[in-house]
Amino acid sequence: MAYNLLKGKKGIIFGALDEKSIAWKVALKAHEEGARFTLTNAPIALRMGQINNLAKTCNAEIIQADATSIEDLEELFKKSMEILDGKIDFVLHSIGMSPNVRKKKSYRDLNYDWFQKTLDISGLSFHKVLQTADKLDAMNEWGSILALSYIAAQRTFPDYSDMAQAKALLESIARSYGYFFAQKSKVRVNTISQSPTMTTAGSGVSGFDIFSDYANKMSPLGNASAEDCANYVVVMFSDLTRKVTMQNLMHDGGFSASGITGDLIEDLIK
């Protein structure tokens, strides 16, 4: 059911790769709720994904951009404002990649050049997005900028490796830049810490299936799906959440607040 929560709003959605990705689900939901937006991803991701199908469904234009490149980001925001006839109301940063995780390097034997790439792509790119939007004065007042995070920023999950540091950086940037953006133009900056979700990127983490099952049993409401996350993102983009900023918002079915659950106890007894 659509409520027109985003009627008249304009945005940019980073990171829609395929139908499994949260950004893909957000695009569909934002379109359903009346938003207009551009879609963007890195050149290699555009070649790998099926984003053209999404663009047709949402009547959105695709703009190629490397989120680690200031020049690409400047072009992205300028083109988006041209296409959408004005400033931006919302931005979703749904970007994350670790060469060390992909190539199964142990956390105790990291390649530091790859570590730098993890931080740049998965964390520092968020600062670049925020700073570019700020310098170009691209955001409307009461706009909303979100990035997707994970609880590994606060807790240790061994196989998440250097992505944990990237997510911690991401959340810190949201707090720091959120202060300045709120002062300047009442723009909100937040992160959403999502349940483990079977996306193309998430499934690349070793032991993902086992951990996802564990998290589901540790969450009184069960794991939040990609569709659930899309619903939450749309609410955060809407005018209903105007006074929420500089927060890391847990969207995990209660996982982050649970010590142990009955389902897990039953499993341990077995």
N, C-alpha and C positions, 0 to 999 in steps of 0.2 A: 504494500500500500504506500502510495506517495503522499507526502504532506506539503510539498512545495517549500521545504525548509530553505532551499538555496535559490529560490526564484530570483532572477536578476543578478545573481552573483557570478563572478568570473574568476577563473583560477588556472593554475599550472599543476599538473600531476607528473611527478618523476617516478620512473621505475616500473611501469607496467610491462611485463615481459610476456606472460602467457596467462591462460585462464586460472592458473593456480595462484597467481601473485595477488597480494593484498591490494596493491595499487590498481590492478585490473578491476577488482571488486569495488574499490572506491570510485573509480571512473563510472562504472555502471550505475552505482547508487547516486552519485552526484548528478549524473544526467537525469535519472529518474526524478530527482528532487528539484529539477529546474535549472541547474547550473550550466554555464558554458565554460569550456576550458580547452587548453592545449595539452597535448601529451608529449613527453620528452624522455629520451633515454640516450645512452652512449651508442656510437655507431655499431659496435660489435653486438650489443644487446638488441638493436633494431634488426640486425641481420639474423639473429638467432630466434627472435620471438615472432609473435603473430599479431603485432600491434596494429597492423592495417585493418584487420577485422574489427578490432575494438574501436578504432577511429571512425569507421563507417557507422557502427552501431550508435556511437555517441555524437556523430556529426562534429567531430573534433579534428583539428589539424595536428600533424606530427612535426615536431621541430627537433632535429638532431642536435644533441649537446652533450659534451663531456662535462660532468658536474665538477670536475677538478680544475677546469679551465675558466678563468675569469672572462676571457674573450668570448667563449661559447655562452657563458651565462648571461653576459651583457646582451648578446645577440638574441638569446632566448627571451629575456624579459622585454626587450624592445619589440621583437616580432609579435610576441603574445599580446602586448598592449595594442599593437596595430590591428591584429586579427580580431581581438575582442572589443575593440573600440573603447579603450580606457584602461584605467588602473586595475590592479589585481585585488581580489578579495580573499583568496585562499591559495596556499601552496602546500602540497604534500611531498616530503622528502622520504622516499622509500628506496633507499640505496644502501647496499652492503655487500662487500666482497673481501675475502681474505685469501691471497695466494697460498699462505701457509696452510690454511685449512683445506683448500682445494687439493693441494699436493701432499696432504697428510704429514706435514712436518710436526714433530713433537713440540710442545710448548717449551721443553727444555733444550731444544735444538733449532730455534727459529732462525730463519733467514732474515736478517735485519733490513735488507733492501725491500723484501716483501712486506715486512712489518710496517715500514714507512708507507707502502702502498695501501695497506689495510687502513691505516689511520687517515690517509689522505682521502681515499674513496669513501670510507664508511663514516668518518667523523668530521674531518676538516672541511669536506665538501659542504656540510651544512652551514658552517660559518661563511663560506664563500657565497652560498645562495642568499643568506641573510644580508650580508654586506652589499652584495650586488643590488638586491631589492631596495635596500636602504639608500645607497648612493644614487640610484636612478629615480628615487622617490616613486617607486612603482606600486606601492601598496596603498589601498584606500584605508581611511580611518576605520578602526574596529575590525581590521582584517585578521586572519588567523593562519599561522604557519605551523605545520606539524611535521615531526620526524618520527619514524618508527624505531623503537628501542627494544631491549630485552633485559630480563632480570639479572642476566650475567654481569651487568654493570655493577650490581651490588653483591652478588653471591658467586661463588666459584662453581663452574661447571667445566671440568677438565677438558672435554673435547671441543669446547667453544673457543679455546685458545686465545689468540690476540684480538679476536672480535670483541672480547669482553672489554679490553681497553678502549677500543673504538667506540663502543656504546657508552662507556663512562664519559668519554670526551664529548660525544654527541649530547648527552644530558646536561653536562656542564655548560656547553655552548648555549643551549636553550635557555638556561637560567641567566647567564651573563648577557646575551644579546636581547633576551626578553625584557630585561630592565630598560635598556636603551630604546628599544622599539616601542615599548609602552609609553615611555616619557615623550618620545617624539610624535607619535601618531596613533597611540592607543592600539597598536597592533599586538596581538597575542602570539606568544611563541611557547609551544609545549612539545613534550614527547609522550608517546603512548607506548607503554611496555606491554607487549602482546604475548599471549600464550605461545608455546611452540606450535608452529603452523606449517603444514606440509606444502610449502612452496618449493619451487625449483632450487632456490638458494638454501632454504632450511634443510631440505632432504640431503644436502651435500655434507652435513655435519655427521661425523661418525656416531653410530648408535642412536640416531634420531628417533627411530620407531620405538625403541625401548624407553627412551626418556619421555617421549610424548605420552606413552601409556602411563608412565609413572606420574607425570604432571596432571594427567586427567584424573587419576585416583587421588591426588593430593588437592584437587580443586573441588570444593563443595558443589559448585555449579557446573563442573566439567570445563575442559579447555574451551576458550573462545575461538570460534572459527574465523576464517578470513572474512566471511559475510558479516559476522558479528562485529568484527573490527571496522569494516566499512561503514556500518551503521553508526558506530561510535565516532569515527572520523567526521562523518557528515554532521552530526550534532555539534562537534567541536568547530566545524566550519561555520555553523549557523549563528544567528544573533542570540540564540538561547544561552550561549556560554560566554558572553562578552567580558565577564570579570574573572575568567580563568586564564592565568598566564604564569610562565616560569615554573610549570609543574611537570613532574614525571608521573603520568597517570597510569595506574596499574589496570590492565584489562586482561585478567587471567583467571576468571572464575573463582577467585578467592585463594589461589595458590600462594601468593605472597604473604598472606596473613594466617596461613594454616601451619600448625605444628605437626600434626599427623591427623589422618582421617580414618574412619571406620573401614572404608574400602581397602586402604593400605594395610591396616592391622590384620584384616582377614587374609590378605595375600601373604603377610609375614608368618601368620600362624600356620598356613598351609606348607 
